[in-house]
Amino acid sequence: VLLDLMMPKSNGYEVCRTLRANRSYDGIRIVMLTARGGEADQRVGMDLGADAYIAKPFAIADVVSCVKSVLARRREAMPGAGAAGS
């Protein structure tokens, strides 16, 4: 999930909190992508369970690299990762 903090009806912190509280979404990875680049904002996002936090302005290549990294970490953490045939 690429998640912005400032949305019209909710905010990214609440969405992140809701996703992390629901075991059905355990496999979902969350990258916060937002204009709120303050250190405190980033700390809150990561404490709520975001896998990464990118502040605007950003380069698209950096977002792609971050998403690839987050997905790679997920694959490495999965049981049987790296086994033949994976």
Backbone bond lengths (Angstrom), bond angles and torsions (degrees), N, CA, C in turn:
res aa  C-N    CA-C-N  psi(-1)  N-CA   C-N-CA  omega(-1)  CA-C   N-CA-C  phi
1 V - - - 1.441 - - 1.529 107.60 -
2 L 1.335 116.72 124.97 1.458 121.20 168.77 1.514 105.24 -92.05
3 L 1.308 116.78 114.39 1.454 121.94 -168.04 1.522 112.00 -119.81
4 D 1.315 116.21 122.26 1.461 121.43 175.19 1.524 108.20 -87.37
5 L 1.307 117.58 152.33 1.466 120.34 177.28 1.516 112.30 -82.20
6 M 1.318 116.74 -35.41 1.464 120.57 -173.86 1.523 110.51 -102.38
7 M 1.327 115.21 96.53 1.459 121.80 179.80 1.522 108.42 -119.91
8 P 1.329 117.77 159.95 1.464 120.40 -172.65 1.537 115.90 -63.68
9 K 1.314 118.92 -41.32 1.464 119.44 -173.27 1.520 113.81 -108.69
10 S 1.285 118.00 -14.99 1.455 122.39 -179.62 1.526 105.99 -144.91
11 N 1.304 116.00 -172.50 1.465 118.10 171.86 1.517 108.60 -132.78
12 G 1.311 115.15 160.53 1.453 120.68 -175.70 1.521 113.73 -60.02
13 Y 1.322 116.59 -32.35 1.460 118.67 177.79 1.527 110.56 -61.81
14 E 1.322 116.67 -44.97 1.468 120.69 -179.87 1.524 111.38 -65.00
15 V 1.328 116.49 -42.08 1.466 120.10 178.99 1.520 109.73 -62.67
16 C 1.320 117.46 -45.24 1.461 121.81 178.70 1.525 110.49 -60.64
17 R 1.314 116.54 -46.99 1.466 121.51 179.32 1.535 110.64 -58.60
18 T 1.324 116.95 -44.01 1.464 121.80 -179.44 1.532 111.27 -64.66
19 L 1.331 116.40 -44.88 1.462 119.75 179.52 1.524 111.37 -63.04
20 R 1.312 116.41 -43.23 1.470 119.48 -178.18 1.532 112.63 -70.83
21 A 1.316 117.72 -24.33 1.466 121.01 179.47 1.524 112.23 -80.09
22 N 1.323 117.44 -16.55 1.460 121.59 -176.35 1.529 109.38 -102.22
23 R 1.320 116.98 112.09 1.473 122.28 -177.02 1.529 112.51 -59.20
24 S 1.330 117.64 -22.34 1.467 120.93 178.61 1.519 111.64 -62.84
25 Y 1.329 117.04 -21.01 1.460 121.97 -176.80 1.524 112.86 -106.79
26 D 1.318 117.89 20.84 1.464 120.99 -177.48 1.527 113.27 -56.21
27 G 1.318 118.02 -34.15 1.454 121.06 -176.62 1.522 114.38 -83.00
28 I 1.308 116.95 -4.44 1.468 120.73 -177.06 1.522 109.89 -78.56
29 R 1.301 115.96 136.12 1.459 122.23 175.74 1.516 108.03 -103.66
30 I 1.318 116.67 141.47 1.461 122.03 -176.71 1.527 109.75 -123.15
31 V 1.333 115.16 124.27 1.454 121.88 173.60 1.525 106.04 -116.08
32 M 1.306 116.66 115.25 1.460 120.65 176.71 1.521 108.22 -80.73
33 L 1.323 115.10 128.44 1.454 123.27 -176.24 1.519 105.98 -128.88
34 T 1.335 117.67 104.09 1.456 119.59 -165.80 1.521 113.76 -150.38
35 A 1.303 115.95 160.70 1.469 121.67 174.62 1.525 111.39 -79.66
36 R 1.309 117.05 -13.98 1.469 120.36 -179.00 1.525 109.02 -84.17
37 G 1.313 114.94 93.95 1.454 120.21 -173.44 1.505 115.64 -101.30
38 G 1.310 117.25 10.34 1.459 119.48 -179.84 1.517 112.77 -66.56
39 E 1.313 115.14 152.69 1.462 120.49 -179.29 1.530 111.46 -58.87
40 A 1.322 117.04 -41.18 1.467 120.43 179.87 1.525 111.13 -65.15
41 D 1.342 117.24 -39.64 1.466 120.76 177.54 1.519 110.75 -61.73
42 Q 1.316 115.59 -44.70 1.463 120.24 -179.97 1.526 110.67 -63.81
43 R 1.303 117.16 -42.77 1.461 121.04 -179.62 1.527 110.80 -61.46
44 V 1.332 116.83 -43.62 1.467 120.41 179.13 1.525 109.90 -62.15
45 G 1.331 117.14 -46.49 1.460 120.53 179.78 1.519 112.54 -58.32
46 M 1.309 116.35 -45.42 1.467 119.86 179.94 1.527 111.22 -69.33
47 D 1.324 117.48 -38.15 1.467 120.55 178.01 1.531 111.88 -64.20
48 L 1.334 116.33 -29.55 1.466 120.19 178.80 1.523 112.42 -79.42
49 G 1.329 116.59 -10.98 1.458 118.97 175.42 1.508 116.17 116.48
50 A 1.324 118.16 9.45 1.468 119.04 175.31 1.522 108.43 -64.34
51 D 1.312 116.15 145.36 1.461 120.99 178.86 1.525 111.47 -84.99
52 A 1.322 116.43 -22.83 1.462 121.83 177.56 1.522 108.42 -159.34
53 Y 1.325 115.58 162.19 1.460 121.95 -177.44 1.514 107.40 -141.13
54 I 1.318 117.22 120.69 1.458 122.13 -179.67 1.526 108.08 -122.49
55 A 1.324 115.61 125.82 1.465 120.52 179.25 1.528 110.38 -97.07
56 K 1.337 115.12 143.06 1.461 121.44 175.15 1.519 108.75 -76.55
57 P 1.302 120.78 149.57 1.462 125.99 -2.89 1.522 110.38 -76.57
58 F 1.312 116.12 151.63 1.458 121.07 -178.98 1.525 108.82 -139.78
59 A 1.302 115.67 160.13 1.461 121.74 173.78 1.521 107.55 -92.41
60 I 1.317 116.78 137.93 1.464 121.32 179.93 1.532 110.25 -55.73
61 A 1.320 117.30 -38.98 1.465 120.89 179.25 1.527 110.86 -59.55
62 D 1.329 117.59 -35.32 1.465 120.83 178.32 1.528 111.36 -68.75
63 V 1.322 116.49 -37.69 1.472 120.11 177.75 1.525 109.41 -65.61
64 V 1.315 117.35 -46.45 1.466 121.53 179.67 1.523 110.16 -59.86
65 S 1.316 116.98 -44.75 1.463 121.58 179.28 1.529 110.92 -61.96
66 C 1.316 116.73 -42.76 1.464 121.36 179.54 1.526 110.95 -63.34
67 V 1.324 117.14 -45.80 1.463 120.97 -179.96 1.524 110.08 -62.09
68 K 1.324 117.30 -43.46 1.470 120.51 178.03 1.526 110.53 -59.74
69 S 1.316 116.50 -42.51 1.463 121.29 -179.60 1.525 111.55 -64.57
70 V 1.327 116.56 -44.50 1.472 120.83 179.22 1.523 110.09 -62.27
71 L 1.321 117.37 -43.39 1.466 120.58 179.55 1.519 111.63 -67.62
72 A 1.326 117.84 -36.51 1.468 121.21 177.68 1.521 110.67 -65.01
73 R 1.334 116.92 -41.64 1.472 119.68 178.11 1.517 110.27 -61.82
74 R 1.328 116.98 -37.01 1.459 120.64 179.36 1.522 109.80 -64.69
75 R 1.337 117.45 -45.14 1.468 120.57 179.89 1.519 110.73 -61.75
76 E 1.337 117.32 -40.66 1.463 120.90 179.85 1.514 111.89 -64.83
77 A 1.317 117.50 -31.07 1.457 121.76 -177.97 1.525 113.03 -82.15
78 M 1.335 116.67 -14.30 1.460 120.27 -177.75 1.516 110.33 -74.34
79 P 1.356 117.77 142.09 1.456 120.71 176.76 1.532 110.55 -58.14
80 G 1.315 116.37 135.81 1.463 120.39 178.92 1.511 114.16 82.72
81 A 1.319 117.24 3.51 1.469 119.63 -179.96 1.514 109.30 -61.33
82 G 1.297 114.27 137.19 1.456 119.34 178.54 1.514 113.24 86.77
83 A 1.328 118.11 -5.08 1.451 121.11 179.26 1.517 109.27 -72.56
84 A 1.320 116.34 155.62 1.464 121.12 178.40 1.516 109.40 -56.95
85 G 1.313 115.25 137.83 1.454 119.76 178.62 1.510 113.50 88.63
86 S 1.335 118.54 -0.65 1.463 121.15 179.98 1.482 110.89 -80.34
